[in-house]
Amino acid sequence: MQPDIRLRIDITNQTLSLLNGDGMGGGRKTNYPVSTAINGPGEVADSGCTPQGEHIIRAKIGGDQPINTIFIGRRPSGEIYQPGMRELHPNRDWILTRILWLSGCQPGFNRLGCVDTMRRYIYIHGTPDDVTLGKPGSAGCIRMRNQDLLALYDTVSAGTNVTIHA
């Protein structure tokens, strides 16, 4: 039987849980610290909030890129993030290493119209190592440590279920 891999993102506790079960109630759970939106949960476009509800990973981006690759518009910029770059651009929400692009599954709540997670470009992505995780701070996405994201990226696939809740 194919393992049942799912992700659960808890906005209140600022954690991402990788649930790897056997479909029969067994399995294991791995928790990672994350940082979700500084504006809290919410589904509306341009809100700067992290959308809730049922999602899937629509696309995996950057699998062939080195760690700390800087992404702009979901494309590698050709630059590698270096310490000190944050001081030059203190308000930038850096998207590094890998991208797991999310798509909502609930029409009218997190899919289609002004609440469409994918059209809002909501990702699980890497962040500079000196960014504090475990508290809200992003512009809507889910930030992870680069090493944690690398491990997660190799475990999940497009179509993996992701639940985001407060």
C-alpha positions in Angstrom: 0.0 0.0 0.0 1.3 3.5 -0.9 2.0 5.5 2.2 -0.5 8.3 3.0 1.6 11.5 3.1 -0.2 14.7 4.2 0.9 18.0 5.5 -0.8 20.0 8.3 0.1 23.6 9.0 -1.0 25.0 12.3 -1.1 28.8 12.2 -1.6 29.1 16.0 1.4 26.9 16.9 3.5 27.9 13.8 4.3 24.3 12.9 4.1 22.1 9.8 3.5 18.5 10.4 4.4 15.8 7.9 2.1 12.9 8.4 3.4 9.7 6.9 0.9 6.9 7.5 0.1 3.5 6.1 -3.6 4.3 5.5 -4.5 2.1 8.4 -4.0 4.6 11.3 -0.3 3.8 11.8 2.6 5.9 10.7 4.8 8.7 11.9 4.7 12.4 12.3 7.5 14.9 11.8 7.1 18.5 13.0 8.9 21.5 11.6 8.8 25.1 12.9 7.4 27.6 10.3 6.5 31.3 10.0 3.1 32.2 8.5 1.6 35.6 7.7 2.2 38.5 10.1 -1.4 39.5 9.2 -2.8 36.1 10.4 -5.1 33.8 8.7 -7.3 34.9 5.7 -8.2 33.9 2.2 -8.8 37.2 0.3 -6.3 38.4 -2.3 -3.9 41.2 -1.3 -4.7 40.6 2.4 -1.2 39.5 3.3 -2.8 36.6 5.2 -2.2 32.8 5.1 -5.1 31.0 3.6 -6.8 28.2 5.6 -8.6 25.0 4.5 -7.8 22.1 2.3 -5.1 22.5 -0.3 -2.8 20.4 -2.5 0.7 21.0 -3.7 0.1 22.1 -7.3 3.8 22.3 -8.3 7.3 21.7 -7.0 9.8 24.2 -8.1 13.6 24.4 -7.9 14.6 20.7 -7.4 17.8 21.2 -9.4 18.9 24.4 -7.7 21.5 24.8 -5.0 20.5 25.6 -1.4 19.8 29.4 -0.9 18.9 30.0 -4.5 16.9 33.2 -4.7 13.6 32.9 -6.6 11.8 35.8 -8.2 8.5 35.1 -9.8 9.0 31.3 -9.3 12.2 31.4 -11.3 15.8 31.2 -10.0 17.4 34.6 -10.2 20.9 33.3 -10.7 21.8 34.6 -7.3 22.6 32.7 -4.1 21.5 34.3 -0.8 24.4 35.6 1.3 24.4 36.9 4.9 24.1 40.7 4.7 21.6 40.8 1.9 18.8 41.2 4.4 20.3 44.4 5.6 20.3 45.7 2.0 16.6 44.8 1.5 15.1 44.6 5.1 11.5 44.5 4.0 11.9 41.7 1.4 10.2 38.4 2.0 13.0 36.2 0.6 11.9 33.1 -1.3 14.8 30.6 -1.2 15.9 27.1 -2.0 12.6 25.4 -3.1 9.0 26.3 -3.7 6.0 24.1 -3.0 3.2 26.1 -4.7 -0.2 25.5 -3.1 -3.7 25.4 -4.7 -6.9 25.6 -2.8 -9.5 22.8 -3.0 -12.6 24.6 -1.7 -14.4 26.7 -4.3 -15.5 30.0 -2.9 -13.3 29.6 0.2 -9.7 29.2 -1.0 -10.2 28.5 -4.7 -11.4 30.7 -7.6 -12.3 34.4 -7.5 -10.7 36.7 -5.0 -9.9 33.8 -2.6 -7.8 31.7 -4.9 -4.7 30.4 -3.1 -2.8 29.6 -6.3 -3.5 33.0 -7.9 -2.3 34.6 -4.7 1.0 32.8 -5.2 1.0 31.2 -1.7 4.0 28.8 -1.3 5.8 26.8 1.3 9.4 28.1 0.7 12.8 28.5 2.2 13.9 31.6 4.2 17.2 33.0 5.4 18.7 31.0 8.2 18.7 34.0 10.5 14.9 34.6 10.2 13.0 33.7 13.4 10.6 30.8 12.9 7.8 29.9 15.4 6.1 33.3 15.1 4.2 35.0 12.3 6.3 37.1 9.9 5.7 36.4 6.3 3.6 38.2 3.6 1.2 35.2 3.4 3.4 32.2 2.6 4.7 29.5 4.9 8.4 30.0 5.5 10.7 27.1 6.5 14.3 26.5 7.3 16.1 25.6 4.1 17.4 22.3 5.4 13.9 21.3 6.6 12.4 22.3 3.3 15.0 20.2 1.4 13.9 17.1 3.5 10.2 17.9 2.9 10.6 18.6 -0.8 12.1 15.1 -1.3 9.3 13.5 0.6 6.2 15.1 -1.0 4.9 15.2 -4.5 2.5 17.3 -6.6 -0.9 16.4 -5.4 0.0 16.0 -1.7 -2.8 17.1 0.6 -2.1 20.2 2.7 -4.5 21.3 5.5 -3.9 24.8 6.9 -5.7 25.8 10.1 -5.6 28.3 13.0 
